[in-house]
């Protein structure tokens, strides 16, 4: 995005820089960041940002500084204030996480009931069903994950889906040469959590062997590359619950039953979309051949690995020593306060967001942001209507899609604040389990309901500006709509130039090389004529060639590192150029319609 702005604006700078660069009324907070000694026609970036670039220094813990990092720092201050403000529910949840003394005293107690239940099972079916009931109660991922999301075919309806649970490591980590680098520390971690759970050394080592066999097999290590590719990219299938139970009795059927679904034939009309079904075929076969003892070991591992960050200090250290230091390469693990803040965001993020909105979001801000989005949509519509290369049929479909584009700003109007739950400041894992069970019930209730495009899936306090093709909507969170990105009190030109460009960028994503494949309802279907699609591809190829010709140089040494990959950046460069054209058009419309003409406008 920055490269594109530099190039496009530089082309315009000869006509505008001399006119605007020396205006005394131009805000000093802007002019103080510029370097007027630089010719904007030669290096517009240095002209516009040179003083800021030369004077700005990075703290020891910073790798970069830009608008998003400034926004994140501002949000962090508000969140830290909220977490220490003793607010209802929020403080009990956060304090329970911070109370390591109580967690150390409790030891295994918070998960003891689950470990006993797993160890007491005597059959394959009983073991897998027990694991599934634990999953429903606590959120521990077992073999198959049940979720609710818009149907890929009928995108206005929510459907139940079942898909394989992801791996604890990247798939490539289980292959050489990476595996040889992490196998020893990973074995050490697994053996440690089994020892902490009460197993003797020999038992822990044997359990580690079982877990690694299961994970490497699940990762496709023993499958041919061709079959693995098929497993990863295969289509989904929609089945009745009874058919899913018949096809995948262990992996899917027992999970459905544990979650309260009736899988008997003709018992109900609910269906389930089975995702990556060929991969699930392999998992089903694996579950059939594993011994009961091996299954019990694997299920216990899943409970231990999931809960390790929430248990006593020895569990937390073992988990951090592998995942933070070995897997993620951190020299120091996150502080306890940072860990607990992260878990607040993960578990009760909307509750935190409701408090955050009260701190930073006003009706005026919401109204101004909403109005700006509407103006950008209108400008984009003008662009569609005036694009000579679009034929009438494609133009009509494009304008229909734009008219159906939903936009959300700020945060949810009715966030999940968990009114029926009481959190105990001395029972961290119990609090986590309560939230997980609440969320599971909430999500399952959405099955066979209409998709609510106003139901947020981003947190108000997170840094997000996004286009979601399956819902045909754009979202801008409250944390993103803060100064310097957006300020309801600022001059309109500043807001058009900053957040206006981002809004135009996200709208453009709905019509880029990926977004154009979805219609106004979020359904993946062709709506371009072949003639228009051919011209689009030709125009997109121009961006590929233009950006692919750009040099990438080290900021420190000036060394040429290579060329930009124009094909990989295609979606972003299309959105960047679309966003810039749209915001420029919108600003000119604003000036012409609402601002008294002056020698500066």
TAVEN-V93044 format. One record per pair of residues at least 24 apart in sequence whose C-alpha atoms are under 10 Angstrom apart, sorted by sequence separation. I is the first residue (numbers start at 1). J is the second residue. D is the distance in whole Angstrom. If there is no record, write none. Layout:
i: [I/I]
j: [J/J]
d: [D/D]
This chain:
i: [16/17/141/142/143/187/240/241/242/378/512/513/542/543/544/14/141/187/240/241/242/377/378/541/544/545/13/14/15/21/141/186/240/241/242/248/377/416/476/540/541/543/544/547/13/14/17/21/240/241/242/244/476/513/540/543/544/12/13/14/240/241/242/243/244/252/377/475/512/542/543/11/12/13/183/240/241/242/243/244/248/251/310/474/541/544/10/11/17/240/241/242/244/247/251/309/310/377/476/540/543/544/9/10/11/13/17/239/240/241/475/540/543/9/10/239/240/241/248/251/252/474/10/11/238/239/240/247/248/250/251/310/374/473/474/540/6/7/10/238/239/247/250/251/309/373/465/473/540/543/9/10/237/238/239/248/249/250/251/373/472/474/539/7/8/9/237/238/248/251/373/466/467/474/6/7/179/236/237/238/247/248/250/251/370/465/466/472/473/6/7/174/236/237/250/370/465/467/468/472/5/6/235/236/237/249/369/370/466/467/5/6/235/236/237/369/370/414/415/465/466/467/469/174/175/234/235/236/369/413/414/415/465/466/467/468/469/3/6/174/233/234/235/236/366/367/412/413/414/467/468/469/2/173/174/232/233/234/235/366/411/412/413/466/467/472/171/174/175/231/232/233/234/365/366/411/412/415/171/174/175/231/232/233/234/365/366/408/411/412/415/469/470/169/173/174/175/230/231/232/233/407/408/410/411/412/469/472/168/171/172/174/230/231/232/406/407/408/409/411/412/468/469/471/472/473/167/171/172/230/231/362/405/406/408/410/411/412/467/469/470/471/472/473/167/170/171/172/230/231/361/410/411/469/470/471/472/473/169/171/228/229/231/360/361/410/411/469/470/471/472/167/227/228/231/409/410/411/469/470/471/472/166/167/227/469/470/471/165/166/357/469/470/164/357/468/469/470/356/357/469/357/409/514/515/353/354/408/513/514/353/354/512/513/220/223/353/354/512/513/219/354/407/511/512/218/350/354/406/512/513/218/220/350/353/354/355/405/406/509/512/513/352/353/354/508/509/511/512/218/350/351/352/353/405/411/508/509/511/217/218/350/351/352/406/407/408/409/410/411/412/509/510/217/349/350/351/405/406/407/408/409/410/411/506/508/509/512/349/350/351/404/405/406/407/408/409/410/411/505/508/509/511/218/348/349/350/404/405/406/407/408/409/410/411/505/507/508/214/217/348/404/405/406/407/408/409/410/505/506/508/509/348/402/410/505/506/508/509/401/402/409/410/504/505/507/508/214/409/504/505/506/507/508/163/214/502/504/505/506/162/501/502/504/505/508/143/161/501/504/505/507/161/162/214/501/503/504/505/161/501/502/503/504/505/160/161/501/502/504/505/159/500/501/503/504/210/214/500/501/503/504/214/501/502/115/162/500/501/504/210/211/215/497/500/501/152/210/211/214/347/348/499/500/112/209/210/213/347/498/501/111/207/211/212/347/497/500/151/164/207/210/211/347/348/496/497/500/108/163/164/206/210/211/344/347/348/496/107/108/162/163/207/208/211/343/347/107/108/162/207/208/211/496/497/206/207/210/211/348/496/347/495/162/204/207/208/162/207/493/496/492/407/493/492/493/361/492/407/360/373/405/194/197/356/357/373/197/356/357/353/354/355/356/402/405/144/145/146/194/350/353/354/355/402/143/144/145/194/197/350/352/353/354/369/143/144/193/196/350/351/352/353/402/142/143/144/146/349/350/351/352/353/369/401/402/144/145/146/160/161/162/163/164/191/194/349/350/401/144/145/159/160/161/162/163/164/190/193/194/348/349/350/143/144/159/160/161/162/163/164/193/349/366/369/398/142/146/159/160/161/162/163/164/346/349/365/398/159/160/161/162/163/190/345/405/406/162/164/165/190/193/366/401/404/405/163/164/189/196/345/362/365/404/405/163/311/345/361/365/369/401/402/403/404/405/162/196/197/310/311/360/361/368/369/398/401/402/404/132/136/164/196/310/360/368/369/400/401/132/135/136/357/361/368/372/376/400/401/129/133/137/152/193/357/360/361/365/367/368/375/398/399/400/401/128/129/132/133/136/137/151/192/193/196/307/310/356/357/360/365/366/397/398/128/131/132/133/135/136/192/193/356/365/372/397/125/129/130/131/132/133/134/135/136/148/149/364/365/368/372/376/380/125/129/130/132/133/134/147/148/193/353/364/375/376/379/124/128/129/132/133/146/147/189/192/193/353/362/369/373/377/401/128/129/131/132/133/146/191/192/368/372/373/376/377/380/126/129/130/146/189/190/372/376/380/125/129/189/190/374/375/376/398/128/129/144/188/189/369/373/377/397/398/189/369/372/373/376/377/396/397/189/190/395/396/397/186/189/394/395/168/188/189/373/393/394/395/186/187/393/394/144/185/186/393/394/143/168/185/186/391/392/394/395/168/185/390/391/394/144/390/393/394/143/182/186/391/392/143/185/186/390/391/185/389/390/389/390/143/182/181/182/390/389/390/389/169/173/143/168/142/143/142/170/141/142/169/128/140/142/143/142/141/142/125/140/141/124/125/140/124/128/131/139/140/124/127/131/134/138/140/141/124/126/127/130/140/124/125/128/131/132/135/139/140/123/124/127/128/131/135/138/123/124/127/130/131/134/138/122/123/124/125/126/127/121/122/124/128/131/121/123/124/127/131/123/119/121/122/121/272/120/271/118/119/270/271/118/119/270/117/118/269/118/119/115/118/119/259/118/259/117/115/116/115/118/259/114/115/115/114/115/111/111/383/108/111/110/380/383/380/383/108/110/111/382/110/380/381/109/379/380/383/108/376/379/380/382/107/108/378/379/382/106/107/377/379/380/105/106/107/376/377/379/380/103/104/105/107/108/375/376/378/379/103/104/105/107/375/376/378/379/102/103/104/376/377/379/100/102/103/104/375/376/379/100/101/104/372/375/376/378/100/101/374/375/97/100/376/97/372/375/375/100/99/98/97/98/97/98/98/95/97/98/94/97/98/96/97/95/94/97/93/94/97/94/93/94/93/91/83/90/93/93/80/83/80/83/90/89/90/80/83/90/79/89/90/88/89/87/90/87/83/82/82/83/79/82/79/82/81/79/78/79/82/78/79/75/78/78/160/160/75/158/159/158/160/161/158/159/160/158/159/160/157/158/159/157/158/159/138/157/158/159/138/148/156/157/158/159/138/139/140/147/156/157/158/138/139/146/149/156/157/158/138/139/148/149/155/156/157/137/138/139/140/147/148/150/155/156/136/137/138/139/146/147/148/149/150/151/156/135/137/138/139/146/148/149/150/134/137/138/147/148/149/150/136/137/138/139/147/148/150/151/135/136/137/139/150/135/138/149/150/137/136/135/136/156/155/156/155/110/110/111/152/110/111/151/106/109/110/150/106/150/102/103/102/103/101/102/103/99/100/102/103/90/96/98/99/89/96/97/98/99/100/89/93/94/95/96/97/99/89/92/93/94/95/96/97/98/92/93/94/95/96/97/89/91/92/93/95/96/97/89/90/91/92/93/95/96/88/89/91/92/93/94/96/97/88/89/90/92/93/96/97/89/92/93/94/93/92/93/156/155/156/154/155/156/154/155/153/154/155/152/153/154/151/152/153/150/151/152/153/150/79/78/76/75/76/75/75/72/72/71/72/71/69/68/68/75/76/75/74/75/72/75/71/72/74/71/74/71/68/71/68/70/71/67/70/71/70/71/70/67/68/67/68/67/67/27/30/27/1/1/4/3/3/1/4/4/8/3/4/1/5/9/1/4/5/8/1/3/4/8/1/2/1/5/25/1/4/23/19/20/19/20]
j: [40/41/165/166/167/211/264/265/266/402/536/537/566/567/568/39/166/212/265/266/267/402/403/566/569/570/39/40/41/47/167/212/266/267/268/274/403/442/502/566/567/569/570/573/40/41/44/48/267/268/269/271/503/540/567/570/571/40/41/42/268/269/270/271/272/280/405/503/540/570/571/40/41/42/212/269/270/271/272/273/277/280/339/503/570/573/40/41/47/270/271/272/274/277/281/339/340/407/506/570/573/574/40/41/42/44/48/270/271/272/506/571/574/41/42/271/272/273/280/283/284/506/43/44/271/272/273/280/281/283/284/343/407/506/507/573/40/41/44/272/273/281/284/285/343/407/499/507/574/577/44/45/272/273/274/283/284/285/286/408/507/509/574/43/44/45/273/274/284/287/409/502/503/510/43/44/216/273/274/275/284/285/287/288/407/502/503/509/510/44/45/212/274/275/288/408/503/505/506/510/44/45/274/275/276/288/408/409/505/506/45/46/275/276/277/409/410/454/455/505/506/507/509/215/216/275/276/277/410/454/455/456/506/507/508/509/510/45/48/216/275/276/277/278/408/409/454/455/456/509/510/511/45/216/217/275/276/277/278/409/454/455/456/509/510/515/215/218/219/275/276/277/278/409/410/455/456/459/216/219/220/276/277/278/279/410/411/453/456/457/460/514/515/215/219/220/221/276/277/278/279/453/454/456/457/458/515/518/215/218/219/221/277/278/279/453/454/455/456/458/459/515/516/518/519/520/215/219/220/278/279/410/453/454/456/458/459/460/515/517/518/519/520/521/216/219/220/221/279/280/410/459/460/518/519/520/521/522/219/221/278/279/281/410/411/460/461/519/520/521/522/218/278/279/282/460/461/462/520/521/522/523/218/219/279/521/522/523/218/219/410/522/523/218/411/522/523/524/411/412/524/413/465/570/571/410/411/465/570/571/411/412/570/571/279/282/412/413/571/572/279/414/467/571/572/279/411/415/467/573/574/280/282/412/415/416/417/467/468/571/574/575/415/416/417/571/572/574/575/282/414/415/416/417/469/475/572/573/575/282/283/415/416/417/471/472/473/474/475/476/477/574/575/283/415/416/417/471/472/473/474/475/476/477/572/574/575/578/416/417/418/471/472/473/474/475/476/477/478/572/575/576/578/286/416/417/418/472/473/474/475/476/477/478/479/573/575/576/283/286/417/473/474/475/476/477/478/479/574/575/577/578/418/472/480/575/576/578/579/472/473/480/481/575/576/578/579/286/481/576/577/578/579/580/236/287/575/577/578/579/236/575/576/578/579/582/218/236/576/579/580/582/237/238/290/577/579/580/581/238/578/579/580/581/582/238/239/579/580/582/583/238/579/580/582/583/290/294/580/581/583/584/295/582/583/197/244/582/583/586/293/294/298/580/583/584/236/294/295/298/431/432/583/584/197/294/295/298/432/583/586/197/293/297/298/433/583/586/238/251/294/297/298/434/435/583/584/587/196/251/252/294/298/299/432/435/436/584/196/197/251/252/296/297/300/432/436/197/198/252/297/298/301/586/587/297/298/301/302/439/587/439/587/255/297/300/301/256/301/587/590/587/503/590/590/591/460/591/507/461/474/507/297/300/459/460/476/301/460/461/458/459/460/461/507/510/250/251/252/300/456/459/460/461/508/250/251/252/301/304/457/459/460/461/476/251/252/301/304/458/459/460/461/510/251/252/253/255/458/459/460/461/462/478/510/511/254/255/256/270/271/272/273/274/301/304/459/460/511/255/256/270/271/272/273/274/275/301/304/305/459/460/461/255/256/271/272/273/274/275/276/305/461/478/481/510/255/259/272/273/274/275/276/277/459/462/478/511/273/274/275/276/277/304/459/519/520/277/279/280/305/308/481/516/519/520/279/280/305/312/461/478/481/520/521/280/428/462/478/482/486/518/519/520/521/522/280/314/315/428/429/478/479/486/487/516/519/520/522/251/255/283/315/429/479/487/488/519/520/252/255/256/477/481/488/492/496/520/521/250/254/258/273/314/478/481/482/486/488/489/496/519/520/521/522/250/251/254/255/258/259/273/314/315/318/429/432/478/479/482/487/488/519/520/251/254/255/256/258/259/315/316/479/488/495/520/249/253/254/255/256/257/258/259/260/272/273/488/489/492/496/500/504/250/254/255/257/258/259/272/273/318/478/489/500/501/504/250/254/255/258/259/272/273/315/318/319/479/488/495/499/503/527/255/256/258/259/260/273/318/319/495/499/500/503/504/507/254/257/258/274/317/318/500/504/508/254/258/318/319/503/504/505/527/258/259/274/318/319/499/503/507/527/528/320/500/503/504/507/508/527/528/321/322/527/528/529/319/322/527/528/302/322/323/507/527/528/529/321/322/528/529/280/321/322/529/530/280/305/322/323/528/529/531/532/306/323/528/529/532/283/529/532/533/283/322/326/531/532/284/326/327/531/532/327/531/532/532/533/287/326/326/327/535/535/536/536/323/327/298/323/298/299/299/327/299/300/327/287/299/301/302/302/302/303/287/302/303/287/288/303/288/292/295/303/304/289/292/296/299/303/305/306/290/292/293/296/306/291/292/295/298/299/302/306/307/291/292/295/296/299/303/306/292/293/296/299/300/303/307/292/293/294/295/296/297/292/293/295/299/302/293/295/296/299/303/296/293/295/296/296/447/296/447/295/296/447/448/296/297/448/296/297/448/298/299/296/299/300/440/300/441/300/299/300/300/303/444/300/301/303/303/304/303/304/578/304/307/307/578/581/579/582/308/310/311/582/311/581/582/311/581/582/585/311/579/582/583/585/311/312/582/583/586/311/312/582/584/585/311/312/313/582/583/585/586/310/311/312/314/315/582/583/585/586/311/312/313/315/583/584/586/587/311/312/313/585/586/588/310/312/313/314/585/586/589/311/312/315/583/586/587/589/312/313/586/587/310/313/589/311/586/589/590/336/336/336/336/337/337/338/339/337/339/340/337/340/341/340/341/340/340/343/340/341/344/343/343/344/344/344/337/344/347/348/337/340/338/341/348/348/349/341/344/351/341/351/352/351/352/352/355/355/352/352/353/355/352/355/353/356/356/355/355/356/359/356/359/356/359/360/443/444/360/443/444/444/446/447/445/446/447/446/447/448/446/447/448/447/448/449/429/448/449/450/430/440/448/449/450/451/431/432/433/440/449/450/451/432/433/440/443/450/451/452/433/434/443/444/450/451/452/433/434/435/436/443/444/446/451/452/433/434/435/436/443/444/445/446/447/448/453/433/435/436/437/444/446/447/448/433/436/437/446/447/448/449/436/437/438/439/447/448/450/451/436/437/438/440/451/437/440/451/452/440/440/440/441/470/470/471/471/427/428/429/470/429/430/470/426/429/430/470/427/471/425/426/426/427/426/427/428/425/426/428/429/417/423/425/426/417/424/425/426/427/428/418/422/423/424/425/426/428/419/422/423/424/425/426/427/428/423/424/425/426/427/428/421/423/424/425/427/428/429/422/423/424/425/426/428/429/422/423/425/426/427/428/430/431/423/424/425/427/428/431/432/425/428/429/431/431/431/432/521/521/522/521/522/523/522/523/522/523/524/522/523/524/522/523/524/522/523/524/525/523/461/461/461/461/462/462/463/461/462/462/463/463/463/463/464/478/479/479/479/480/479/482/479/480/482/480/483/481/479/482/480/482/483/480/483/484/484/485/485/483/484/484/485/485/498/491/494/494/502/505/547/547/550/569/572/573/577/573/574/572/576/580/573/576/577/580/574/576/577/581/575/576/576/580/600/577/580/600/599/600/600/601]
d: [10/9/6/9/10/9/10/8/8/9/9/8/9/8/8/9/8/8/8/9/8/8/10/9/8/10/10/7/10/10/10/9/9/9/9/10/9/10/9/10/8/9/6/8/6/6/9/9/10/8/10/9/8/8/9/7/10/10/6/10/9/8/10/9/7/9/9/9/9/10/10/9/9/10/9/7/7/9/9/9/10/8/10/8/8/9/7/7/9/6/6/10/8/10/9/9/9/10/10/7/7/10/9/6/10/8/10/9/4/6/9/9/7/9/8/6/6/10/8/7/9/7/7/9/7/5/9/10/8/9/6/10/9/9/7/9/10/10/6/6/6/9/6/9/10/8/10/8/7/9/7/8/8/4/7/9/8/9/10/9/9/9/10/9/10/9/6/6/6/8/9/9/10/9/8/8/10/7/5/9/9/9/7/10/8/8/9/10/8/6/9/9/6/7/8/8/8/9/9/7/9/6/9/5/8/10/10/7/9/5/9/10/7/6/7/7/9/10/9/10/6/7/8/8/8/8/6/6/9/9/9/8/7/9/9/9/7/9/10/6/10/6/8/9/10/9/8/9/9/6/8/10/9/9/9/10/7/7/9/7/10/7/9/9/7/9/10/10/9/10/6/10/7/10/7/10/6/10/9/7/9/6/9/9/8/9/10/9/7/9/10/8/9/9/9/9/7/9/7/8/9/9/7/10/10/9/6/8/9/9/8/7/10/5/7/7/8/9/10/8/8/9/9/9/8/9/7/6/10/7/5/9/10/8/8/10/7/8/9/9/7/9/6/10/9/9/8/10/8/8/7/9/5/6/9/8/6/9/9/9/9/10/9/10/9/6/8/8/9/7/5/8/9/8/9/9/9/10/9/8/5/9/9/7/9/9/4/8/10/9/8/6/6/10/7/8/8/8/10/9/9/10/9/10/9/10/8/10/8/7/8/8/8/6/9/9/9/9/6/10/10/9/9/9/8/9/9/7/10/9/8/10/9/8/8/9/10/10/10/7/6/10/10/9/8/9/8/9/7/8/9/7/10/9/10/9/9/10/8/9/7/6/6/8/8/9/8/9/8/8/9/8/9/9/9/6/5/8/7/5/6/6/6/6/10/7/5/9/9/7/8/10/5/4/5/5/5/5/6/8/5/9/9/8/8/9/9/7/5/6/6/6/6/4/9/9/8/8/10/8/8/8/7/8/8/8/7/8/8/7/9/9/8/9/8/5/9/6/9/8/10/9/7/8/5/8/6/8/8/8/8/9/7/10/9/10/9/9/6/7/10/10/8/7/4/9/10/9/8/4/7/9/10/10/9/10/7/7/9/9/9/7/10/8/8/10/10/5/9/6/9/10/8/6/9/6/10/9/9/9/8/10/9/8/9/9/10/9/5/9/10/8/9/9/6/8/9/6/9/8/9/9/9/9/9/10/9/10/7/9/10/10/10/7/9/10/7/9/10/9/8/7/6/10/7/6/8/9/8/10/9/10/7/9/10/7/10/8/9/7/9/9/10/9/10/9/8/9/9/7/6/9/7/8/9/10/8/10/9/10/7/9/10/9/10/10/9/9/8/7/10/9/10/9/9/9/10/10/9/10/10/8/9/9/10/7/10/10/7/8/10/9/10/7/8/9/10/10/9/9/9/6/8/10/10/9/6/9/8/8/10/9/5/9/9/6/6/8/9/9/10/9/6/8/9/8/10/8/9/6/10/8/9/10/9/9/10/8/8/8/8/7/8/9/10/8/6/8/9/7/10/9/7/5/6/6/8/8/7/10/10/9/9/9/10/7/5/4/5/5/7/8/8/9/8/10/9/9/7/6/6/6/7/9/10/9/9/8/7/9/7/9/8/9/8/10/10/9/8/10/8/8/9/10/9/7/9/6/10/10/9/10/9/6/9/8/9/9/7/9/8/9/9/8/7/9/10/8/9/7/8/8/9/10/9/9/6/7/10/9/9/8/7/7/8/9/8/9/4/10/9/10/10/9/6/9/9/7/8/8/9/10/10/9/7/10/9/9/9/9/10/8/9/10/9/7/9/7/8/7/9/8/9/7/10/8/9/9/9/8/8/9/8/8/8/9/5/10/9/6/8/10/9/5/8/8/9/9/9/9/8/9/9/9/9/9/10/7/9/10/8/7/8/7/5/9/9/5/10/10/10/7/9/9/9/9/9/8/7/7/6/7/9/10/10/7/8/10/10/9/9/9/10/8/9/9/8/9/10/10/9/10/9/8/7/8/8/9/8/8/10/10/9/7/6/8/8/6/6/9/10/10/10/8/10/10/10/9/7/9/7/7/7/9/9/9/9/8/8/10/10/8/8/10/10/10/10/10/6/7/9/10/9/9/9/9/5/10/10/10/8/6/9/9/7/7/10/9/9/7/9/9/10/9/9/10/10/9/8/7/9/9/9/9/8/9/9/8/10/9/8/9/9/6/10/9/6/7/9/9/7/9/8/9/7/9/9/9/9/10/10/9/9/7/10/10/10/8/9/10/10/10/7/7/9/10/7/8/8/10/6/8/9/10/10/9/10/7/9/10/9/9/8/8/9/9/10/6/7/9/7/10/9/10/9/8/9/5/7/8/6/9/10/6/9/6/9/8/9/10/7/9/10/10/10/10/8/9/7/8/9/9/9/9/8/9/9/9/10/9/8/10/9/9/9/6/8/9/6/8/8/10/9/10/10/10/10/7/8/9/7/10/10/9/10/7/10/9/8/10/8/8/9/8/8/9/10/8/9/9/9/9/7/10/10/9/9/8/9/9/9/9/6/8/7/9/6/9/9/7/8/9/7/9/8/5/8/9/8/10/7/9/7/10/6/8/8/7/8/9/10/10/6/10/5/6/4/10/9/9/9/8/9/10/5/6/8/9/10/9/8/8/8/10/6/8/9/8/10/10/6/9/10/7/9/10/9/8/7/10/10/9/9/8/9/10/7/8/7/9/10/9/10/9/7/9/6/10/9/9/9/6/8/9/7/9/8/9/7/8/10/10/8/10/9/9/10/10/8/8/10/10/8/9/7/9/8/7/10/10/10/9/9/8/8/10/10/8/7/9/8/10/9/10/7/9/7/10/9/8/8/9/8/9/10/9/10/9/10/10/8/6/6/5/8/9/5/6/8/5/8/9/6/6/10/9/10/10/6/6/10/10/9/10/9/9/5/6/7/7/9/9/6/5/9/5/10/6/10/9/5/9/6/8/9/9/7/7/10/8/8/9/8/8/6/10/8/9/8/9/10/9/10/10/6/7/9/7/8/9/10/7/6/10/6/10/9/8/5/10/9/9/9/9/9/9/7/9/8/6/9/9/8/10/9/7/10/9/9/7/8/8/8/9/8/8/6/9/9/10/10/7/8/9/8/10/8/7/8/10/8/8/8/10/9/9/9/9/9/7/9/7/8/10/9/10/9/9/10/9/4/8/8/9/9/6/10/6/5/8/9/6/7/8/8/6/6/9/9/6/6/10/5/9/7/9/10/5/9/8/9/10/6/8/8/9/8/10/9/9/9/10/9/7/8/10/9/9/10/10/7/9/8/7/7/8/9/6/9/9/6/9/7/9/9/7/10/10/7/8/9/9/8/9/10/8/9/9/7/10/8/9/9/8/10/7/8/9/7/9/9/10/6/8/9/8/9/7/8/9/7/9/9/10/7/8/10/7/10/9/8/8/8/9/9/9/7/9/7/10/10/10/10/10/10/8/9/9/10/10/7/8/9/10/7/8/9/7/7/8/9/10/10/7/10/9/9/6/8/10/9/9/8/10/7/8/10]
